[in-house]
Amino acid sequence: MPVTTVDIPPEQLSFIDTLVKDGFARNRREAIVRALEFYTKFEVHTWMGPLILRYGIRKLLISKGSLSELVSGLSKNELYEAGKRMGKTLRDCVIALKLDVSRPENHKRALQILEDEGWGSFAVDEDRITITNPIFPAPLLHGYLETALSVKLSRLDTTEDIYSFAKKKIKLRARSS
């Protein structure tokens, strides 16, 4: 790996040293490399002033409390329908990646994007999608994932901090001659 030397302002170097002292990084090098990885992953170079852009689409930061207030008072059906409408946005986010999130082989990558955006931790296999630490209520996520991934889901009984959705198998009828 090439070695690079840069001048770092004293206040930034002090911050890096605090990260190391507090155990967030083993050393200055790790802190700087991790910062550059996040800079790349979150496309910080495309941000313009107060605008946060990712995948060419504007993002915002909102507290969990504000988000809870936004969805409070909505029925389960209203949350599901809102999720279905919102699910189209994931398809927009991945246009630049030329990624078809409706294809099952791309579901894992699609859910990784949502995870990177702070929606929760996702696990997916052929039969189900499981979400731990979800930010949205289950009905909203249910509708969102169905639309975004073009798949029918049914909710499985789980604890409140874990949602699990089974992928419904669609049986094709044979044509009659």
TORPA-4810 file (N, C-alpha, C, O; in nm, 3 decimals):
<nodes>
NODE_1_0.085_-0.117_0.000_0.000_0.000_0.000_0.089_0.124_0.000_0.183_0.132_0.079_M
NODE_2_0.062_0.220_-0.088_0.147_0.340_-0.092_0.133_0.423_0.035_0.028_0.426_0.099_P
NODE_3_0.241_0.490_0.071_0.244_0.576_0.187_0.225_0.720_0.140_0.289_0.763_0.044_V
NODE_4_0.137_0.793_0.207_0.111_0.932_0.172_0.126_1.016_0.297_0.084_0.977_0.406_T
NODE_5_0.187_1.131_0.280_0.203_1.225_0.391_0.117_1.347_0.363_0.122_1.404_0.254_T
NODE_6_0.039_1.387_0.462_-0.046_1.506_0.448_-0.036_1.591_0.574_-0.009_1.540_0.683_V
NODE_7_-0.058_1.720_0.557_-0.065_1.811_0.672_-0.209_1.808_0.722_-0.303_1.827_0.645_D
NODE_8_-0.226_1.786_0.851_-0.359_1.781_0.911_-0.368_1.895_1.013_-0.282_1.908_1.099_I
NODE_9_-0.472_1.979_1.003_-0.488_2.088_1.100_-0.492_2.034_1.243_-0.545_1.926_1.267_P
NODE_10_-0.434_2.109_1.337_-0.425_2.061_1.476_-0.558_2.017_1.537_-0.562_1.917_1.609_P
NODE_11_-0.668_2.090_1.508_-0.797_2.052_1.569_-0.846_1.918_1.514_-0.909_1.840_1.587_E
NODE_12_-0.819_1.889_1.386_-0.857_1.760_1.329_-0.769_1.648_1.385_-0.818_1.539_1.415_Q
NODE_13_-0.640_1.676_1.400_-0.549_1.577_1.457_-0.587_1.546_1.602_-0.580_1.431_1.645_L
NODE_14_-0.628_1.647_1.675_-0.674_1.628_1.813_-0.798_1.538_1.816_-0.811_1.451_1.902_S
NODE_15_-0.889_1.561_1.721_-1.010_1.478_1.712_-0.973_1.333_1.681_-1.028_1.241_1.742_F
NODE_16_-0.881_1.313_1.589_-0.836_1.177_1.554_-0.776_1.110_1.677_-0.805_0.993_1.706_I
NODE_17_-0.693_1.184_1.750_-0.631_1.128_1.871_-0.737_1.092_1.976_-0.720_0.994_2.049_D
NODE_18_-0.844_1.171_1.984_-0.954_1.139_2.077_-1.023_1.010_2.034_-1.058_0.927_2.118_T
NODE_19_-1.044_0.993_1.903_-1.104_0.868_1.854_-1.019_0.748_1.894_-1.072_0.645_1.935_L
NODE_20_-0.888_0.761_1.883_-0.797_0.652_1.919_-0.802_0.629_2.070_-0.813_0.515_2.115_V
NODE_21_-0.794_0.737_2.146_-0.796_0.726_2.293_-0.925_0.660_2.342_-0.924_0.581_2.437_K
NODE_22_-1.038_0.694_2.277_-1.168_0.640_2.319_-1.198_0.503_2.259_-1.306_0.448_2.283_D
NODE_23_-1.106_0.447_2.183_-1.121_0.312_2.131_-1.202_0.300_2.003_-1.236_0.188_1.964_G
NODE_24_-1.232_0.410_1.936_-1.306_0.403_1.809_-1.215_0.364_1.693_-1.262_0.321_1.588_F
NODE_25_-1.085_0.378_1.712_-0.986_0.337_1.613_-0.861_0.294_1.689_-0.833_0.341_1.799_A
NODE_26_-0.786_0.201_1.627_-0.664_0.152_1.693_-0.551_0.253_1.686_-0.468_0.261_1.776_R
NODE_27_-0.549_0.330_1.578_-0.442_0.428_1.559_-0.488_0.535_1.460_-0.598_0.526_1.405_N
NODE_28_-0.404_0.636_1.439_-0.439_0.745_1.347_-0.467_0.693_1.207_-0.562_0.737_1.142_R
NODE_29_-0.384_0.602_1.160_-0.401_0.549_1.024_-0.540_0.488_1.007_-0.608_0.516_0.909_R
NODE_30_-0.581_0.403_1.102_-0.712_0.339_1.091_-0.824_0.444_1.091_-0.919_0.432_1.013_E
NODE_31_-0.813_0.546_1.175_-0.916_0.650_1.181_-0.927_0.722_1.046_-1.038_0.747_0.998_A
NODE_32_-0.815_0.754_0.987_-0.816_0.826_0.859_-0.867_0.738_0.746_-0.946_0.783_0.663_I
NODE_33_-0.822_0.614_0.740_-0.867_0.523_0.633_-1.016_0.497_0.646_-1.087_0.497_0.545_V
NODE_34_-1.066_0.474_0.768_-1.210_0.452_0.786_-1.290_0.576_0.746_-1.397_0.565_0.687_R
NODE_35_-1.237_0.694_0.779_-1.306_0.818_0.741_-1.315_0.828_0.589_-1.418_0.868_0.535_A
NODE_36_-1.209_0.793_0.519_-1.210_0.797_0.372_-1.305_0.692_0.315_-1.370_0.717_0.213_L
NODE_37_-1.313_0.576_0.379_-1.408_0.474_0.333_-1.552_0.525_0.344_-1.631_0.506_0.252_E
NODE_38_-1.586_0.591_0.457_-1.720_0.647_0.472_-1.743_0.762_0.374_-1.852_0.777_0.320_F
NODE_39_-1.641_0.843_0.353_-1.649_0.954_0.258_-1.687_0.900_0.119_-1.769_0.959_0.049_Y
NODE_40_-1.625_0.790_0.082_-1.655_0.727_-0.048_-1.792_0.660_-0.047_-1.873_0.682_-0.137_T
NODE_41_-1.818_0.579_0.056_-1.944_0.503_0.063_-2.065_0.595_0.061_-2.165_0.564_-0.004_K
NODE_42_-2.057_0.707_0.131_-2.171_0.798_0.139_-2.162_0.914_0.040_-2.237_1.011_0.051_F
NODE_43_-2.070_0.903_-0.055_-2.059_0.998_-0.166_-2.052_1.143_-0.118_-2.114_1.231_-0.176_E
NODE_44_-1.976_1.166_-0.012_-1.967_1.299_0.048_-1.915_1.401_-0.053_-1.949_1.519_-0.044_V
NODE_45_-1.835_1.359_-0.147_-1.782_1.450_-0.249_-1.891_1.511_-0.337_-1.866_1.611_-0.405_H
NODE_46_-2.012_1.453_-0.338_-2.122_1.507_-0.419_-2.212_1.602_-0.339_-2.301_1.665_-0.396_T
NODE_47_-2.190_1.611_-0.209_-2.274_1.696_-0.126_-2.246_1.842_-0.159_-2.131_1.880_-0.180_W
NODE_48_-2.349_1.923_-0.162_-2.335_2.065_-0.195_-2.395_2.146_-0.082_-2.518_2.154_-0.069_M
NODE_49_-2.310_2.207_0.000_-2.359_2.287_0.112_-2.446_2.202_0.203_-2.402_2.098_0.251_G
NODE_50_-2.568_2.246_0.228_-2.653_2.170_0.319_-2.723_2.052_0.251_-2.795_1.977_0.318_P
NODE_51_-2.704_2.033_0.120_-2.769_1.923_0.050_-2.686_1.796_0.061_-2.566_1.798_0.035_L
NODE_52_-2.750_1.687_0.100_-2.685_1.557_0.105_-2.737_1.477_-0.013_-2.858_1.454_-0.025_I
NODE_53_-2.648_1.435_-0.100_-2.685_1.357_-0.217_-2.622_1.218_-0.208_-2.508_1.203_-0.165_L
NODE_54_-2.698_1.118_-0.249_-2.647_0.982_-0.258_-2.720_0.914_-0.371_-2.843_0.922_-0.378_R
NODE_55_-2.647_0.846_-0.459_-2.704_0.786_-0.580_-2.773_0.893_-0.664_-2.868_0.863_-0.737_Y
NODE_56_-2.726_1.018_-0.653_-2.783_1.127_-0.729_-2.917_1.177_-0.677_-2.982_1.258_-0.743_G
NODE_57_-2.958_1.131_-0.561_-3.088_1.168_-0.504_-3.066_1.236_-0.369_-2.984_1.191_-0.289_I
NODE_58_-3.140_1.344_-0.345_-3.126_1.418_-0.220_-3.173_1.334_-0.102_-3.277_1.269_-0.108_R
NODE_59_-3.095_1.336_0.005_-3.127_1.266_0.130_-3.142_1.370_0.241_-3.102_1.485_0.226_K
NODE_60_-3.199_1.327_0.351_-3.208_1.414_0.466_-3.184_1.335_0.593_-3.198_1.213_0.595_L
NODE_61_-3.146_1.406_0.696_-3.131_1.345_0.827_-3.253_1.383_0.908_-3.292_1.500_0.912_L
NODE_62_-3.313_1.285_0.973_-3.431_1.309_1.056_-3.421_1.218_1.178_-3.380_1.103_1.167_I
NODE_63_-3.459_1.272_1.291_-3.450_1.191_1.413_-3.557_1.083_1.413_-3.660_1.095_1.347_S
NODE_64_-3.530_0.977_1.489_-3.629_0.870_1.500_-3.757_0.922_1.563_-3.867_0.879_1.527_K
NODE_65_-3.744_1.014_1.658_-3.862_1.072_1.722_-3.947_1.150_1.623_-4.070_1.138_1.625_G
NODE_66_-3.884_1.228_1.536_-3.959_1.303_1.434_-4.026_1.208_1.336_-4.139_1.231_1.294_S
NODE_67_-3.955_1.103_1.301_-4.012_1.004_1.210_-4.133_0.935_1.273_-4.234_0.912_1.207_L
NODE_68_-4.122_0.903_1.401_-4.235_0.841_1.473_-4.355_0.934_1.474_-4.469_0.889_1.457_S
NODE_69_-4.331_1.064_1.495_-4.440_1.161_1.493_-4.505_1.167_1.355_-4.627_1.182_1.343_E
NODE_70_-4.425_1.157_1.252_-4.474_1.164_1.115_-4.572_1.050_1.084_-4.672_1.071_1.016_L
NODE_71_-4.543_0.930_1.135_-4.628_0.814_1.103_-4.732_0.784_1.211_-4.818_0.698_1.193_V
NODE_72_-4.724_0.855_1.324_-4.822_0.828_1.431_-4.962_0.866_1.384_-4.980_0.962_1.308_S
NODE_73_-5.058_0.790_1.429_-5.196_0.818_1.392_-5.240_0.753_1.263_-5.358_0.755_1.230_G
NODE_74_-5.146_0.695_1.188_-5.184_0.625_1.065_-5.223_0.481_1.098_-5.159_0.417_1.181_L
NODE_75_-5.327_0.432_1.034_-5.368_0.293_1.056_-5.268_0.199_0.989_-5.184_0.242_0.910_S
NODE_76_-5.277_0.072_1.023_-5.188_-0.027_0.960_-5.204_-0.026_0.809_-5.105_-0.035_0.737_K
NODE_77_-5.326_-0.014_0.761_-5.350_-0.012_0.617_-5.291_0.114_0.553_-5.233_0.108_0.445_N
NODE_78_-5.306_0.229_0.621_-5.248_0.353_0.568_-5.095_0.345_0.564_-5.033_0.393_0.469_E
NODE_79_-5.035_0.284_0.666_-4.890_0.265_0.666_-4.847_0.174_0.552_-4.749_0.202_0.482_L
NODE_80_-4.920_0.064_0.532_-4.889_-0.029_0.423_-4.898_0.042_0.288_-4.809_0.026_0.204_Y
NODE_81_-5.003_0.119_0.267_-5.021_0.190_0.140_-4.913_0.297_0.121_-4.864_0.316_0.010_E
NODE_82_-4.877_0.366_0.229_-4.768_0.464_0.220_-4.637_0.394_0.183_-4.560_0.445_0.102_A
NODE_83_-4.612_0.278_0.244_-4.493_0.201_0.212_-4.490_0.160_0.065_-4.385_0.166_0.001_G
NODE_84_-4.605_0.119_0.012_-4.611_0.081_-0.129_-4.575_0.199_-0.218_-4.503_0.183_-0.317_K
NODE_85_-4.625_0.318_-0.184_-4.591_0.436_-0.264_-4.443_0.469_-0.250_-4.378_0.506_-0.348_R
NODE_86_-4.390_0.457_-0.129_-4.249_0.489_-0.104_-4.155_0.389_-0.172_-4.042_0.424_-0.207_M
NODE_87_-4.200_0.265_-0.190_-4.114_0.161_-0.246_-4.058_0.193_-0.383_-3.955_0.139_-0.423_G
NODE_88_-4.125_0.281_-0.454_-4.077_0.321_-0.587_-3.945_0.398_-0.577_-3.867_0.401_-0.673_K
NODE_89_-3.919_0.460_-0.462_-3.799_0.542_-0.449_-3.670_0.458_-0.453_-3.568_0.507_-0.500_T
NODE_90_-3.674_0.336_-0.405_-3.554_0.252_-0.411_-3.516_0.225_-0.556_-3.398_0.223_-0.591_L
NODE_91_-3.615_0.204_-0.639_-3.588_0.183_-0.782_-3.520_0.306_-0.842_-3.431_0.292_-0.926_R
NODE_92_-3.562_0.426_-0.800_-3.499_0.549_-0.849_-3.354_0.559_-0.801_-3.266_0.601_-0.876_D
NODE_93_-3.331_0.520_-0.675_-3.197_0.530_-0.616_-3.093_0.447_-0.691_-2.976_0.484_-0.695_C
NODE_94_-3.135_0.338_-0.750_-3.038_0.247_-0.809_-3.026_0.260_-0.962_-2.958_0.181_-1.026_V
NODE_95_-3.093_0.360_-1.017_-3.081_0.383_-1.162_-2.935_0.403_-1.200_-2.887_0.345_-1.297_I
NODE_96_-2.864_0.486_-1.122_-2.724_0.514_-1.152_-2.637_0.388_-1.142_-2.533_0.379_-1.207_A
NODE_97_-2.680_0.292_-1.062_-2.604_0.167_-1.047_-2.640_0.064_-1.152_-2.578_-0.042_-1.161_L
NODE_98_-2.743_0.095_-1.233_-2.794_0.001_-1.333_-2.830_-0.132_-1.267_-2.794_-0.240_-1.315_K
NODE_99_-2.902_-0.121_-1.155_-2.939_-0.237_-1.075_-3.090_-0.256_-1.079_-3.165_-0.165_-1.042_L
NODE_100_-3.135_-0.371_-1.123_-3.277_-0.404_-1.125_-3.310_-0.474_-0.994_-3.286_-0.593_-0.978_D
NODE_101_-3.368_-0.398_-0.898_-3.394_-0.452_-0.765_-3.513_-0.547_-0.764_-3.539_-0.611_-0.662_V
NODE_102_-3.585_-0.558_-0.875_-3.697_-0.653_-0.880_-3.648_-0.796_-0.904_-3.723_-0.892_-0.885_S
NODE_103_-3.523_-0.810_-0.944_-3.467_-0.944_-0.969_-3.418_-1.004_-0.837_-3.342_-0.939_-0.765_R
NODE_104_-3.459_-1.126_-0.805_-3.422_-1.188_-0.677_-3.271_-1.190_-0.650_-3.229_-1.178_-0.535_P
NODE_105_-3.191_-1.204_-0.753_-3.046_-1.207_-0.731_-2.991_-1.070_-0.688_-2.877_-1.061_-0.644_E
NODE_106_-3.072_-0.964_-0.700_-3.030_-0.830_-0.658_-3.093_-0.785_-0.527_-3.066_-0.674_-0.480_N
NODE_107_-3.176_-0.870_-0.467_-3.243_-0.832_-0.343_-3.144_-0.805_-0.230_-3.163_-0.711_-0.153_H
NODE_108_-3.041_-0.885_-0.220_-2.944_-0.866_-0.113_-2.876_-0.729_-0.126_-2.860_-0.659_-0.027_K
NODE_109_-2.838_-0.693_-0.247_-2.775_-0.562_-0.270_-2.874_-0.449_-0.240_-2.835_-0.348_-0.181_R
NODE_110_-3.000_-0.464_-0.280_-3.102_-0.363_-0.254_-3.119_-0.341_-0.103_-3.128_-0.228_-0.057_A
NODE_111_-3.125_-0.450_-0.029_-3.142_-0.440_0.115_-3.018_-0.385_0.184_-3.028_-0.320_0.288_L
NODE_112_-2.901_-0.409_0.125_-2.778_-0.350_0.178_-2.783_-0.197_0.165_-2.736_-0.126_0.254_Q
NODE_113_-2.840_-0.149_0.056_-2.855_-0.005_0.038_-2.945_0.052_0.148_-2.912_0.155_0.207_I
NODE_114_-3.057_-0.014_0.175_-3.146_0.032_0.282_-3.075_0.028_0.417_-3.092_0.118_0.499_L
NODE_115_-2.997_-0.076_0.439_-2.922_-0.087_0.564_-2.823_0.029_0.575_-2.810_0.090_0.682_E
NODE_116_-2.753_0.058_0.466_-2.658_0.169_0.467_-2.727_0.303_0.493_-2.666_0.396_0.545_D
NODE_117_-2.854_0.312_0.456_-2.931_0.435_0.476_-2.989_0.444_0.617_-3.053_0.543_0.651_E
NODE_118_-2.969_0.340_0.699_-3.013_0.346_0.838_-3.150_0.288_0.865_-3.209_0.315_0.970_G
NODE_119_-3.202_0.208_0.772_-3.338_0.154_0.787_-3.345_0.035_0.883_-3.454_-0.004_0.923_W
NODE_120_-3.231_-0.022_0.920_-3.226_-0.141_1.005_-3.121_-0.235_0.949_-3.050_-0.202_0.854_G
NODE_121_-3.112_-0.353_1.008_-3.021_-0.457_0.958_-3.104_-0.562_0.886_-3.201_-0.613_0.942_S
NODE_122_-3.066_-0.594_0.764_-3.144_-0.683_0.679_-3.071_-0.814_0.653_-2.950_-0.817_0.635_F
NODE_123_-3.148_-0.921_0.651_-3.099_-1.052_0.608_-3.201_-1.105_0.509_-3.322_-1.091_0.530_A
NODE_124_-3.155_-1.166_0.402_-3.247_-1.216_0.300_-3.198_-1.351_0.251_-3.078_-1.373_0.237_V
NODE_125_-3.292_-1.440_0.224_-3.261_-1.566_0.157_-3.376_-1.594_0.061_-3.459_-1.507_0.035_D
NODE_126_-3.382_-1.714_0.009_-3.485_-1.747_-0.090_-3.626_-1.737_-0.034_-3.720_-1.709_-0.108_E
NODE_127_-3.642_-1.760_0.097_-3.775_-1.770_0.155_-3.821_-1.651_0.238_-3.942_-1.631_0.256_D
NODE_128_-3.727_-1.570_0.290_-3.771_-1.463_0.379_-3.674_-1.347_0.385_-3.558_-1.356_0.345_R
NODE_129_-3.729_-1.237_0.436_-3.651_-1.116_0.464_-3.670_-1.087_0.613_-3.784_-1.081_0.660_I
NODE_130_-3.561_-1.070_0.685_-3.567_-1.041_0.828_-3.500_-0.907_0.852_-3.393_-0.879_0.798_T
NODE_131_-3.564_-0.826_0.935_-3.512_-0.693_0.966_-3.500_-0.680_1.117_-3.597_-0.699_1.189_I
NODE_132_-3.381_-0.646_1.164_-3.361_-0.618_1.306_-3.335_-0.468_1.320_-3.279_-0.405_1.231_T
NODE_133_-3.376_-0.413_1.432_-3.364_-0.270_1.461_-3.426_-0.183_1.351_-3.362_-0.089_1.304_N
NODE_134_-3.549_-0.214_1.309_-3.611_-0.137_1.202_-3.645_0.005_1.246_-3.678_0.028_1.363_P
NODE_135_-3.637_0.099_1.154_-3.671_0.238_1.184_-3.818_0.266_1.157_-3.876_0.355_1.220_I
NODE_136_-3.880_0.191_1.066_-4.020_0.212_1.030_-4.107_0.102_1.088_-4.057_-0.007_1.119_F
NODE_137_-4.237_0.128_1.104_-4.329_0.024_1.149_-4.341_-0.088_1.045_-4.320_-0.066_0.926_P
NODE_138_-4.374_-0.208_1.091_-4.382_-0.326_1.005_-4.474_-0.307_0.884_-4.435_-0.344_0.773_A
NODE_139_-4.594_-0.251_0.900_-4.681_-0.239_0.781_-4.619_-0.151_0.672_-4.634_-0.179_0.553_P
NODE_140_-4.550_-0.044_0.712_-4.487_0.043_0.614_-4.375_-0.033_0.541_-4.367_-0.027_0.419_L
NODE_141_-4.291_-0.101_0.616_-4.183_-0.179_0.554_-4.239_-0.290_0.465_-4.182_-0.319_0.359_L
NODE_142_-4.347_-0.350_0.506_-4.412_-0.456_0.428_-4.448_-0.401_0.288_-4.411_-0.461_0.187_H
NODE_143_-4.520_-0.289_0.284_-4.559_-0.230_0.157_-4.439_-0.184_0.076_-4.434_-0.202_-0.045_G
NODE_144_-4.343_-0.123_0.144_-4.223_-0.073_0.077_-4.148_-0.186_0.006_-4.116_-0.176_-0.112_Y
NODE_145_-4.122_-0.293_0.080_-4.044_-0.403_0.023_-4.119_-0.473_-0.090_-4.058_-0.513_-0.189_L
NODE_146_-4.250_-0.488_-0.077_-4.326_-0.551_-0.185_-4.311_-0.472_-0.314_-4.287_-0.529_-0.420_E
NODE_147_-4.326_-0.340_-0.306_-4.316_-0.257_-0.426_-4.172_-0.251_-0.476_-4.147_-0.271_-0.595_T
NODE_148_-4.078_-0.223_-0.387_-3.939_-0.205_-0.427_-3.881_-0.331_-0.490_-3.810_-0.324_-0.591_A
NODE_149_-3.912_-0.447_-0.432_-3.852_-0.572_-0.478_-3.943_-0.652_-0.571_-3.905_-0.759_-0.619_L
NODE_150_-4.063_-0.601_-0.597_-4.161_-0.671_-0.682_-4.184_-0.814_-0.635_-4.172_-0.909_-0.712_S
NODE_151_-4.219_-0.827_-0.506_-4.241_-0.959_-0.448_-4.358_-0.949_-0.350_-4.376_-0.846_-0.285_V
NODE_152_-4.437_-1.053_-0.341_-4.545_-1.058_-0.241_-4.486_-1.114_-0.112_-4.411_-1.211_-0.113_K
NODE_153_-4.522_-1.051_-0.001_-4.471_-1.091_0.129_-4.585_-1.113_0.227_-4.691_-1.052_0.214_L
NODE_154_-4.563_-1.200_0.323_-4.657_-1.213_0.435_-4.575_-1.198_0.563_-4.464_-1.250_0.573_S
NODE_155_-4.631_-1.128_0.659_-4.559_-1.102_0.783_-4.566_-1.223_0.874_-4.673_-1.280_0.895_R
NODE_156_-4.452_-1.262_0.928_-4.444_-1.372_1.025_-4.446_-1.311_1.165_-4.397_-1.200_1.185_L
NODE_157_-4.501_-1.383_1.262_-4.504_-1.334_1.400_-4.362_-1.331_1.456_-4.290_-1.431_1.453_D
NODE_158_-4.324_-1.213_1.507_-4.192_-1.196_1.567_-4.203_-1.098_1.683_-4.312_-1.047_1.712_T
NODE_159_-4.091_-1.073_1.749_-4.091_-0.972_1.855_-4.097_-0.834_1.791_-4.085_-0.822_1.669_T
NODE_160_-4.117_-0.730_1.873_-4.135_-0.598_1.814_-4.008_-0.538_1.754_-4.018_-0.449_1.670_E
NODE_161_-3.890_-0.584_1.793_-3.767_-0.529_1.736_-3.716_-0.607_1.616_-3.614_-0.571_1.557_D
NODE_162_-3.786_-0.713_1.580_-3.748_-0.794_1.464_-3.872_-0.816_1.379_-3.975_-0.861_1.429_I
NODE_163_-3.861_-0.785_1.251_-3.969_-0.815_1.157_-3.920_-0.924_1.063_-3.804_-0.924_1.022_Y
NODE_164_-4.007_-1.014_1.031_-3.973_-1.118_0.934_-4.088_-1.133_0.836_-4.205_-1.144_0.876_S
NODE_165_-4.054_-1.132_0.708_-4.152_-1.144_0.602_-4.120_-1.266_0.517_-4.007_-1.282_0.471_F
NODE_166_-4.218_-1.351_0.498_-4.200_-1.468_0.411_-4.233_-1.428_0.269_-4.332_-1.359_0.243_A
NODE_167_-4.150_-1.473_0.177_-4.178_-1.449_0.035_-4.281_-1.552_-0.008_-4.265_-1.672_0.012_K
NODE_168_-4.388_-1.502_-0.069_-4.493_-1.593_-0.115_-4.453_-1.650_-0.250_-4.410_-1.578_-0.340_K
NODE_169_-4.468_-1.778_-0.261_-4.442_-1.845_-0.389_-4.564_-1.828_-0.478_-4.677_-1.849_-0.435_K
NODE_170_-4.540_-1.790_-0.598_-4.650_-1.774_-0.693_-4.651_-1.895_-0.784_-4.555_-1.923_-0.855_I
NODE_171_-4.762_-1.967_-0.778_-4.774_-2.087_-0.859_-4.829_-2.050_-0.996_-4.931_-1.982_-1.007_K
NODE_172_-4.761_-2.095_-1.098_-4.806_-2.069_-1.234_-4.894_-2.184_-1.279_-4.862_-2.301_-1.259_L
NODE_173_-5.006_-2.148_-1.339_-5.095_-2.251_-1.391_-5.050_-2.292_-1.530_-5.009_-2.210_-1.611_R
NODE_174_-5.058_-2.419_-1.554_-5.025_-2.469_-1.689_-5.135_-2.428_-1.784_-5.253_-2.429_-1.748_A
NODE_175_-5.097_-2.391_-1.904_-5.197_-2.355_-2.004_-5.268_-2.478_-2.054_-5.208_-2.584_-2.071_R
NODE_176_-5.396_-2.464_-2.075_-5.470_-2.577_-2.134_-5.464_-2.564_-2.285_-5.472_-2.455_-2.340_S
NODE_177_-5.449_-2.677_-2.350_-5.433_-2.676_-2.496_-5.563_-2.661_-2.566_-5.567_-2.659_-2.689_S
</nodes>
